[in-house]
């Protein structure tokens, strides 16, 4: 099992969840650090400590950066990455709200190249849906589904090109999963060609405020 873990809760608010995450770091693809919808304006000591513990446990750290569907300037995105690197020692970045259309692909390509030059070893793109096929070539991992469990089990479809990609290049993030069905959500992602997944039980507005039960279960 390979899990992408967006845990969007402050370590001081739920230290138990962060402790569990550190203990289970070996079962993750990566952990997304998101102190303030990005790195924030200054280092957060609680996140600095959590990041150090996660690194010590062998986790890959990804700094959360919002691209606002390509509306944010490339320089602003670069600043966010540098702050994540300097303050939390991240290995790469999780680019959220990424464009998915073919006409916006060149701009996204330039952005990813810039971030690679700045030292982003791992780049994860999150359009939250299957984008035009060129996007998957840019990233180490592309999130091709982000949505509610009810949608995932009822109306999910995928393009033929995605079936030719290695599963470890694709990820499905599903929220609102009944806890008893979390192992099924992991298996379903695998069956649909996504080798990385992130099923959580939480609901909007912040379904990622709790740790996925998949990390504390026995499903492999």
C-alpha positions as CSV (number, residue, x, y, z in Angstrom):
1,X,0.0,0.0,0.0
2,X,1.2,3.5,-0.9
3,X,-0.6,6.4,0.7
4,X,-0.4,10.1,0.0
5,X,-1.2,11.9,3.3
6,X,-2.6,15.4,3.4
7,X,-3.0,16.0,7.1
8,X,-4.3,19.6,7.3
9,X,-4.5,20.0,11.1
10,X,-2.0,21.8,13.3
11,X,0.3,19.5,15.3
12,X,-0.7,21.3,18.5
13,X,-4.4,20.6,17.8
14,X,-4.0,16.9,17.2
15,X,-0.6,15.7,18.3
16,X,-1.9,12.1,18.5
17,X,-2.6,12.1,14.7
18,X,0.9,13.4,14.0
19,X,2.5,10.9,16.3
20,X,0.6,8.1,14.5
21,X,1.7,9.5,11.2
22,X,5.4,9.6,12.2
23,X,5.1,6.0,13.4
24,X,3.6,4.9,10.1
25,X,5.9,7.0,7.8
26,X,7.2,3.9,6.1
27,X,3.7,3.1,4.7
28,X,3.4,6.5,2.9
29,X,4.2,7.7,-0.5
30,X,4.6,11.2,0.9
31,X,3.3,13.6,3.5
32,X,1.9,17.0,2.5
33,X,2.9,19.8,4.9
34,X,0.4,22.7,4.9
35,X,0.9,25.1,7.8
36,X,-1.1,28.0,6.4
37,X,-2.6,27.1,3.0
38,X,1.0,27.1,2.0
39,X,4.2,27.7,4.0
40,X,2.8,30.9,5.6
41,X,4.7,34.1,6.3
42,X,7.1,32.7,8.9
43,X,8.3,29.3,10.2
44,X,5.9,27.5,12.5
45,X,7.9,25.8,15.3
46,X,5.3,23.0,15.6
47,X,5.5,22.1,11.9
48,X,9.3,22.4,12.0
49,X,9.4,19.8,14.8
50,X,6.9,17.6,13.0
51,X,8.8,17.8,9.7
52,X,12.1,16.9,11.4
53,X,10.5,13.9,13.1
54,X,8.9,12.7,9.8
55,X,12.2,13.1,8.0
56,X,13.9,11.1,10.7
57,X,11.3,8.4,10.2
58,X,12.0,8.3,6.5
59,X,9.0,10.1,5.1
60,X,9.1,12.1,1.8
61,X,7.9,15.6,2.6
62,X,5.9,17.7,0.1
63,X,5.2,21.3,0.6
64,X,1.6,22.4,-0.2
65,X,1.4,25.1,-2.9
66,X,-1.8,26.5,-4.3
67,X,-1.5,27.4,-8.0
68,X,-5.1,28.8,-8.2
69,X,-5.6,27.0,-11.5
70,X,-2.7,28.8,-13.1
71,X,-3.7,32.3,-11.9
72,X,-0.9,32.7,-9.4
73,X,2.3,34.1,-10.7
74,X,5.1,31.7,-11.2
75,X,7.3,33.8,-8.9
76,X,4.8,33.5,-6.1
77,X,4.7,29.7,-6.4
78,X,8.5,29.6,-6.4
79,X,8.6,31.7,-3.2
80,X,6.3,29.2,-1.5
81,X,8.5,26.3,-2.5
82,X,11.7,28.0,-1.3
83,X,10.0,28.8,2.1
84,X,9.0,25.1,2.4
85,X,12.5,24.1,1.6
86,X,14.2,26.5,4.0
87,X,11.8,26.1,6.9
88,X,10.7,22.5,6.7
89,X,13.3,20.7,4.6
90,X,10.7,19.4,2.1
91,X,11.8,17.0,-0.7
92,X,9.3,18.4,-3.2
93,X,5.9,20.0,-3.6
94,X,2.2,19.2,-3.9
95,X,0.8,21.7,-6.4
96,X,-2.9,22.0,-5.7
97,X,-5.7,23.3,-7.9
98,X,-3.7,22.7,-11.1
99,X,-5.1,23.4,-14.5
100,X,-6.3,20.4,-16.5
101,X,-6.9,21.8,-20.0
102,X,-4.7,21.3,-23.0
103,X,-4.3,25.1,-23.7
104,X,-2.9,25.6,-20.2
105,X,-0.4,22.8,-20.4
106,X,2.6,24.9,-21.6
107,X,2.3,27.3,-18.7
108,X,2.2,24.4,-16.2
109,X,5.2,22.8,-18.0
110,X,7.2,26.0,-17.5
111,X,6.2,26.1,-13.8
112,X,7.3,22.5,-13.2
113,X,10.6,23.1,-14.9
114,X,11.2,26.1,-12.7
115,X,10.4,24.2,-9.5
116,X,12.7,21.3,-10.6
117,X,15.5,23.8,-11.1
118,X,14.9,25.1,-7.5
119,X,15.4,21.6,-6.2
120,X,12.0,20.0,-6.1
121,X,12.9,16.3,-6.3
122,X,9.2,15.2,-6.3
123,X,6.4,17.1,-8.0
124,X,2.8,16.1,-7.4
125,X,0.1,17.7,-9.5
126,X,-3.5,17.9,-8.3
127,X,-6.0,18.8,-10.9
128,X,-8.4,16.6,-9.0
129,X,-9.5,15.0,-12.3
130,X,-8.0,13.4,-15.3
131,X,-6.3,16.2,-17.2
132,X,-5.1,16.4,-20.7
133,X,-2.6,13.6,-21.1
134,X,0.5,15.8,-21.3
135,X,0.2,16.7,-17.6
136,X,1.0,13.2,-16.4
137,X,4.4,13.5,-18.2
138,X,5.4,16.5,-16.1
139,X,4.9,15.1,-12.7
140,X,6.1,12.2,-10.6
141,X,2.6,11.8,-9.4
142,X,-0.8,13.1,-10.7
143,X,-3.9,13.2,-8.6
144,X,-6.6,12.2,-11.1
145,X,-9.5,12.0,-8.7
146,X,-10.3,14.1,-5.7
147,X,-13.9,13.9,-4.5
148,X,-16.5,12.2,-2.3
149,X,-16.8,8.5,-1.9
150,X,-20.3,8.6,-3.2
151,X,-19.1,10.0,-6.5
152,X,-16.1,7.7,-6.7
153,X,-18.3,4.6,-6.5
154,X,-21.1,5.8,-8.8
155,X,-19.8,8.0,-11.7
156,X,-16.0,7.3,-12.0
157,X,-14.6,7.0,-15.5
158,X,-11.0,7.2,-16.8
159,X,-9.5,7.9,-20.2
160,X,-7.8,5.2,-22.2
161,X,-4.4,6.9,-22.1
162,X,-4.2,6.6,-18.3
163,X,-4.4,2.8,-18.6
164,X,-0.9,2.8,-20.2
165,X,0.7,4.7,-17.3
166,X,2.5,2.9,-14.4
167,X,0.1,2.8,-11.4
168,X,2.7,4.5,-9.2
169,X,2.3,7.7,-11.3
170,X,-1.4,8.1,-10.5
171,X,-3.2,8.9,-7.2
172,X,-6.9,9.0,-6.1
173,X,-7.8,11.2,-3.0
174,X,-11.3,10.2,-1.7
175,X,-13.0,11.7,1.3
176,X,-16.2,10.8,3.1
177,X,-15.3,7.1,3.1
178,X,-17.1,5.1,5.8
179,X,-14.3,3.9,8.1
180,X,-15.2,0.2,7.5
181,X,-14.8,0.8,3.8
182,X,-11.4,2.4,3.8
183,X,-9.6,-0.9,2.9
184,X,-12.1,-1.2,0.0
185,X,-11.3,2.3,-1.1
186,X,-7.6,1.4,-1.3
187,X,-8.3,-1.7,-3.3
188,X,-10.6,0.2,-5.6
189,X,-8.0,2.8,-6.4
190,X,-5.6,-0.1,-7.3
191,X,-8.1,-1.7,-9.5
192,X,-8.7,1.6,-11.3
193,X,-5.0,2.0,-12.1
194,X,-3.9,4.3,-9.2
195,X,-1.0,2.8,-7.2
196,X,-1.2,5.7,-4.7
197,X,-4.3,6.7,-2.7
198,X,-5.5,8.7,0.2
199,X,-8.9,7.6,1.5
200,X,-10.2,9.6,4.5
201,X,-13.4,9.6,6.5
202,X,-13.7,13.4,6.8
203,X,-16.2,15.6,5.1
204,X,-16.1,19.1,3.7
205,X,-15.0,21.9,4.4
206,X,-11.8,20.2,5.5
207,X,-11.9,16.4,5.0
208,X,-8.1,16.2,5.5
209,X,-8.2,17.3,9.1
210,X,-8.0,13.7,10.3
211,X,-5.5,11.0,9.6
212,X,-6.5,8.2,7.2
213,X,-7.5,5.0,9.0
214,X,-5.6,3.1,6.3
215,X,-2.4,4.0,8.2
216,X,-3.5,2.3,11.4
217,X,-5.2,-0.7,9.7
218,X,-3.7,-3.9,8.5
219,X,-4.7,-3.6,4.8
220,X,-1.7,-4.0,2.5
